[in-house]
Amino acid sequence: MRLGVLRNPASTGNRGRTPAPLPAGAGLETTEAPADCAAALRRLCEAGAEAIVIDGGDGTVRAAATAAEAVFGEDAPPLGILPRGNSNLIARRLGAVRGTAGLARLAAMTAEAARSLTRPAPALRFVFAEDGRVELGFVAGWGVYAAGRRIGAEEIAVRHGAQIAAAVFAAARRSLVGPEAARLRAGVPCRLSLDGAPATEGPRFAGVITTLPGRLLGPLDPFWGGGEGPIRWTDVAAPPRRLALALPFALTGRPRRWMEAAGYRSGRASRLDLRVGGELVVDGEVVAGSEGASVAVTTRSVRMIAA
């Protein structure tokens, strides 16, 4: 099978590293900005690529999946992930191409064998009301989630899973004590409707959604509750009540009976209609700034391949 590799040299694991040799016949394109992805994917497929391996992190996967929908629609090639980012949450949950050996295994496969390793995965699909822009992704959040992203990116020196955990706990601590606590606990303006139900409106301390299965990282799994649909969601009203007591249960998906009445909700849905008055973060990247956005969130199936 002929491969196309989309490499982001700015991803954490690629900085300062020479690209590894590719299997014979594989094409290579580089990208450092989402705007580059569509043209790069088109060139790879025009050169005969039957699968695209994304050499980068979660942000590069998000950009490539978004561009693949725009360029190919339903005929997008399967996507593999050579995880070179900081968190690599998507690869952890959906599978990865394991280095040069994994690339070689894929390249040596017949198309039939490759199909047996290809699996559909639901991705979050965001359609922005303001400009019609479409983004795909796998984990998104707002409120203190966005604050945690900033803390991890700007202030925490460790990398990979340790950075994510440190950012989560730093954001939680700052919400309880310190000069930022009052601002973080005040939340952001939000209006949220789930599967067409009447919307809830008011300030939100935190919101998180994902289509990824299983625990996000170690013991961190801030989802619970029932319902139908591929989107797992958690919504916390602001200011959060009994926050110090609720945090360990909310972060590990083990709620106590009093928490729903206190404004801690979680479940599953097929569609969210969201208006948020603050940053919206998707797969570690800010896709709507502090002015906020109105967005409809559904899902789209993306073909993923691992080896």
FENDA-V165879 format. One record per backbone hydrogen bond with DSSP energy under -1.0 kcal/mol. NH is the residue of the N-H (numbers start at 1). CO is the residue of the C=O. E is the energy in kcal/mol with one decimal. If there is no record, write none. Layout:
nh co e
NH CO E
NH CO E
This chain:
nh co e
4 51 -2.3
5 27 -2.8
6 53 -2.8
7 29 -3.0
8 55 -2.6
11 8 -1.6
13 84 -4.0
14 11 -1.8
15 11 -1.3
17 14 -2.2
26 23 -2.1
27 3 -2.4
29 5 -2.5
31 7 -2.4
36 33 -2.0
37 34 -1.2
40 36 -2.0
41 37 -3.0
42 38 -2.3
43 39 -2.2
44 40 -2.1
45 41 -2.4
46 42 -2.4
47 43 -1.4
48 45 -1.5
49 44 -2.0
50 2 -3.0
52 78 -2.6
53 4 -3.1
54 80 -3.2
55 6 -2.7
56 54 -1.2
56 82 -1.1
61 57 -2.2
62 58 -2.7
63 59 -2.2
64 60 -2.6
65 61 -2.8
66 62 -2.3
67 63 -2.4
68 64 -2.6
69 65 -1.7
70 66 -1.8
71 67 -2.6
72 68 -2.8
73 69 -1.4
75 72 -1.9
76 73 -1.1
79 303 -2.7
80 52 -3.0
82 54 -2.7
84 56 -2.3
92 88 -2.0
93 89 -1.6
94 90 -2.8
95 91 -1.8
97 81 -3.3
99 97 -1.7
102 98 -1.9
103 99 -2.1
104 100 -2.3
105 101 -2.2
106 102 -2.3
107 103 -2.6
108 104 -1.7
109 106 -1.3
114 110 -2.4
115 111 -1.9
116 112 -1.2
117 114 -1.1
118 115 -1.0
119 304 -2.9
121 302 -2.3
123 300 -3.0
124 137 -2.8
125 298 -2.7
126 135 -3.3
127 296 -2.2
128 133 -2.8
129 294 -2.6
132 128 -2.2
135 126 -2.1
137 124 -1.9
140 209 -2.7
141 281 -2.0
142 207 -2.1
144 205 -2.8
145 142 -1.4
147 143 -1.4
148 144 -2.4
149 145 -1.8
150 146 -2.0
151 147 -2.5
152 148 -2.5
153 149 -2.3
154 150 -2.5
155 151 -2.3
163 160 -1.2
164 160 -1.4
165 161 -2.4
166 162 -2.4
167 163 -2.7
168 164 -2.5
169 165 -2.4
170 166 -2.3
171 167 -2.6
172 168 -2.2
173 169 -2.6
174 170 -2.6
175 171 -1.2
176 173 -1.1
177 173 -2.4
181 178 -1.2
184 180 -2.7
185 181 -2.7
186 182 -1.3
188 204 -2.2
191 275 -2.3
192 200 -2.8
193 273 -2.2
195 271 -2.7
197 194 -2.0
200 192 -2.7
202 190 -2.6
204 188 -2.7
205 236 -2.2
206 236 -1.4
207 142 -1.6
208 234 -2.1
209 140 -2.6
210 232 -2.0
211 138 -1.5
216 220 -1.0
217 220 -1.7
220 217 -2.6
221 251 -2.8
223 221 -2.1
231 269 -2.4
232 210 -3.0
233 267 -2.3
234 208 -2.2
235 265 -2.7
236 206 -2.8
237 263 -2.2
238 203 -2.0
246 242 -2.4
247 243 -2.6
250 246 -2.7
251 247 -2.9
253 250 -1.1
254 249 -2.8
259 256 -2.0
262 258 -1.0
263 260 -1.7
264 259 -2.4
265 235 -2.7
267 233 -2.1
268 226 -1.7
269 231 -1.9
272 297 -2.4
273 193 -2.4
274 295 -3.0
275 191 -2.4
276 293 -2.4
277 189 -3.1
280 288 -2.0
281 141 -2.5
282 285 -3.1
283 139 -3.2
285 282 -1.9
287 280 -2.6
288 280 -1.2
292 289 -2.3
293 276 -1.8
295 274 -3.3
296 127 -2.3
297 272 -3.6
298 125 -2.3
300 123 -2.1
302 121 -2.9
304 119 -3.0
305 79 -2.3
307 96 -1.3
